[in-house]
Amino acid sequence: MGNAIKTRRCYYTNESLGTREESTGLIVYELVCVHENEAGYLSAGKYTSLVNAQTAMNIRNAVEGISKGDVLDIVASSIRQGMVRR
């Protein structure tokens, strides 16, 4: 077995991840996957409602065993590395 350390990941969304779709005019909110101590994030889905995106975020984080405090820690660690889309 290797000495690989498993980094935590979480799912995150907020108002700033909403963009207006040119074709429909709807605001679409992106759910992103953030890995601890890694710059950037990956898209994990798009939702036409912030409430739906937040619900998906909460469910996925619960499945991963990630608390709201953990989410804030993981996102902050990624920001420290430089938050850019991968």
C-alpha positions in Angstrom: 0.0 0.0 0.0 1.2 3.5 -0.8 1.4 6.4 1.5 -1.2 8.4 -0.5 -3.1 10.9 1.6 -6.7 11.2 0.6 -7.7 14.8 0.4 -11.2 15.8 1.2 -13.6 17.2 -1.4 -16.8 19.1 -1.2 -19.5 20.5 -3.3 -20.2 24.2 -3.3 -22.4 26.9 -4.8 -23.6 30.4 -4.1 -25.0 33.4 -5.9 -21.7 34.3 -7.5 -21.7 31.0 -9.4 -24.9 32.1 -11.2 -24.7 33.2 -14.9 -27.3 34.3 -17.4 -27.7 31.9 -20.3 -27.7 33.9 -23.5 -30.0 31.6 -25.3 -32.8 31.5 -22.7 -32.1 34.5 -20.5 -32.4 32.2 -17.4 -29.9 32.5 -14.6 -28.1 29.1 -14.2 -26.3 28.3 -11.0 -23.3 26.0 -11.1 -22.5 23.4 -8.5 -18.8 22.9 -8.2 -16.6 20.2 -6.7 -13.6 21.6 -4.7 -10.7 19.5 -3.6 -8.8 20.4 -0.4 -5.5 22.3 -0.9 -5.9 22.2 -4.7 -6.4 25.3 -6.8 -9.6 25.4 -8.9 -12.8 23.5 -9.1 -14.7 21.2 -11.4 -18.2 21.6 -12.6 -20.6 19.2 -10.9 -23.9 20.3 -12.4 -26.0 23.3 -13.4 -29.4 24.3 -11.9 -32.0 26.9 -12.8 -32.6 27.6 -9.2 -30.2 28.5 -6.4 -32.3 26.6 -4.0 -32.0 23.4 -6.1 -28.3 23.9 -6.4 -28.0 24.3 -2.7 -30.1 21.3 -2.1 -27.9 19.2 -4.4 -24.8 20.6 -2.6 -26.2 19.7 0.8 -27.1 16.1 -0.2 -23.8 15.4 -1.9 -21.8 16.8 1.0 -23.9 14.7 3.5 -23.1 11.6 1.4 -19.4 12.5 1.6 -19.7 13.1 5.4 -18.7 16.7 4.9 -20.2 19.3 7.4 -20.9 23.0 6.5 -17.8 23.9 8.5 -15.7 21.4 6.5 -17.0 23.0 3.3 -15.8 26.4 4.4 -12.4 25.0 5.3 -12.0 23.1 2.0 -13.1 26.1 -0.1 -10.8 28.4 1.9 -7.9 26.0 1.3 -8.6 26.0 -2.4 -8.8 29.8 -2.5 -5.4 30.0 -0.8 -4.0 27.9 -3.7 -5.7 30.1 -6.3 -9.3 29.6 -7.2 -9.4 28.9 -11.0 -11.6 26.7 -13.1 -9.8 23.5 -14.1 
